[in-house]
Amino acid sequence: MEILINSGIFKRRLTLVRNEFIKADEKPDSHVYYIESGSVRFYTIDEGEERITRFGYQGNIVVFLDSFLTNRPSAYIMQANKKTELLVATKAAFEAFVNQTEETQKFYQSILENLIVQQMEREEDLLINSPKTRYMRVLKRSPQLFQEIPLRYIANYLRMTPETLSRLKKS
């Protein structure tokens, strides 16, 4: 990650206050965001309900991946869970960085591979019926999540009630 942070592609800093949104309604958002501090959640609205699909916290790179890849408006909304400091790079600057050397291309490939594995794990989590198993998988995979993200959001992400999550944490 250090190679990317020190690359000079992040030309803008953005501070989000708690509950502030990043959503380019009806416009593509192909920026690359690096979270210096704080945390965000990505969600979509389904039948009037928020459906959290991803979290990001300090040290993570986050993007509206659907918009980044297709240059179309994203189906997702990014919202700060607390005060969050972001570094912002354009897609053009990111692509120029990636194409600099074989090392930067390998770095990008590792990011994509990691993202694919995360998505596969997420899909598997959604297919598992047992709330306890979903909870245990996420706890093992991302223990820092429980320090960074409010429990009501984790419960939504795990597709369970906050009460169920609270009971599982106690047991």
FENLIN-V487070 format. One record per pair of residues at least 12 apart in sequence whose ideal C-beta (glycine too) atoms are under 10 Angstrom apart, sorted by the first residue. I is the first residue (numbers start at 1). GAP is how many residues later the second one is. Records with the same first field share a line. If there is no record, write none. Layout:
I: GAP, GAP
//
This chain:
1: 33, 58, 59, 60, 106, 110
3: 94, 97, 98, 100, 101, 104
4: 28, 30, 57, 83, 85, 90, 93, 94, 100, 103, 104, 107
5: 29, 31, 54, 56, 82
7: 82, 86, 87, 89, 90, 91, 93, 97, 100
8: 81, 85, 89
9: 23, 25, 78, 79, 80, 81, 83, 84, 85, 86, 87, 88, 89
10: 22, 23, 24, 26, 76, 77, 78, 79, 80, 83, 84
11: 76, 77, 78, 79, 82
12: 19, 21, 74, 75, 76, 77, 78
13: 21, 23, 72, 73, 74, 75
14: 17, 19, 22, 66, 70, 71, 72, 73, 74
15: 21, 22, 23, 65, 68, 69, 70, 71
16: 17, 19, 22, 24, 62, 63, 64, 65, 66, 67, 68, 69, 70
17: 21, 63, 65, 66, 67
18: 20, 61, 62, 63, 64, 65, 66
19: 60, 61, 62, 63
20: 20, 58, 59, 60, 63, 64
21: 19, 56, 57, 58, 59
22: 18, 20, 40, 42, 52, 54, 55, 56, 57, 58, 62, 64, 66
23: 41, 50, 51, 53, 54, 55, 56
24: 40, 43, 49, 50
25: 48, 49, 52
26: 46, 47
27: 40, 45, 46, 47
28: 36, 38, 39, 40, 42, 43, 44, 45, 46, 63
29: 34, 35, 37, 38, 39, 42, 44, 45, 47, 49, 62
30: 33, 34, 35, 37, 38, 39, 40, 41, 42, 44, 60, 61, 62, 64, 65
31: 31, 32, 33, 36, 37, 55, 57, 58, 59, 60, 62, 63
32: 29, 30, 31, 32, 36, 54, 55, 56, 57, 58, 59, 61, 62, 63, 65
33: 23, 27, 28, 29, 30, 31, 45, 51, 53, 54, 55, 56
34: 22, 24, 25, 26, 27, 28, 51, 52, 53, 54, 55
35: 21, 22, 23, 24, 25, 26, 27, 45, 49, 50, 51, 52
36: 22, 23, 48, 49, 50, 51
37: 20, 21, 22, 45, 46, 47, 48, 49
38: 18, 19, 20, 42, 43, 44, 45, 46, 47, 48, 110
39: 16, 17, 18, 19, 21, 41, 42, 43, 44, 45, 105, 106, 108, 109, 110, 111, 114
40: 14, 15, 16, 17, 20, 22, 37, 38, 39, 40, 41, 42, 44, 46, 109
41: 12, 13, 14, 15, 16, 21, 35, 36, 37, 38, 39, 40, 108, 109, 112, 113, 115, 116
42: 12, 13, 14, 20, 21, 22, 23, 32, 33, 34, 35, 36, 37, 115
43: 12, 32, 33, 34, 35, 36, 110, 113, 114
44: 30, 31, 32, 33
45: 30, 31, 32
49: 107
50: 27, 29, 103, 106
51: 25, 105, 106, 108
52: 24, 27, 97, 100, 101, 102, 103, 104, 105, 106, 107
53: 22, 23, 66, 69, 73, 103, 104
54: 22, 24, 64, 65, 68, 103
55: 26, 87, 89, 90, 93, 94, 98, 99, 102
56: 22, 25, 28, 30, 92, 93
57: 24, 25, 27, 85, 87, 88, 90, 91, 92
58: 26, 27, 86, 90
59: 85
61: 26, 28, 33, 50, 53, 54
62: 16, 24
63: 15, 26, 28, 31, 48, 52
64: 12, 13, 14
65: 50, 54
67: 24
68: 23, 26
69: 22
71: 20
79: 74
81: 67, 68, 69, 72
82: 66, 67, 68
94: 14
95: 13
98: 13
118: 23, 24
121: 16, 17, 20, 21
122: 15, 16, 19, 35
124: 13
125: 12, 13, 16, 32, 33, 34
126: 31, 32, 33
128: 30, 31
131: 24, 27, 28, 29, 30, 33, 34, 36, 37
132: 28, 32, 35, 36, 39
134: 23, 24, 25, 26, 31, 34
135: 19, 20, 23, 25, 29, 30, 32, 33, 34, 36
136: 32
137: 21
138: 16, 19, 20
139: 15, 29, 30
142: 12
145: 12
146: 19, 23
150: 12
151: 14, 15, 18
152: 13, 14
154: 15
155: 13
//
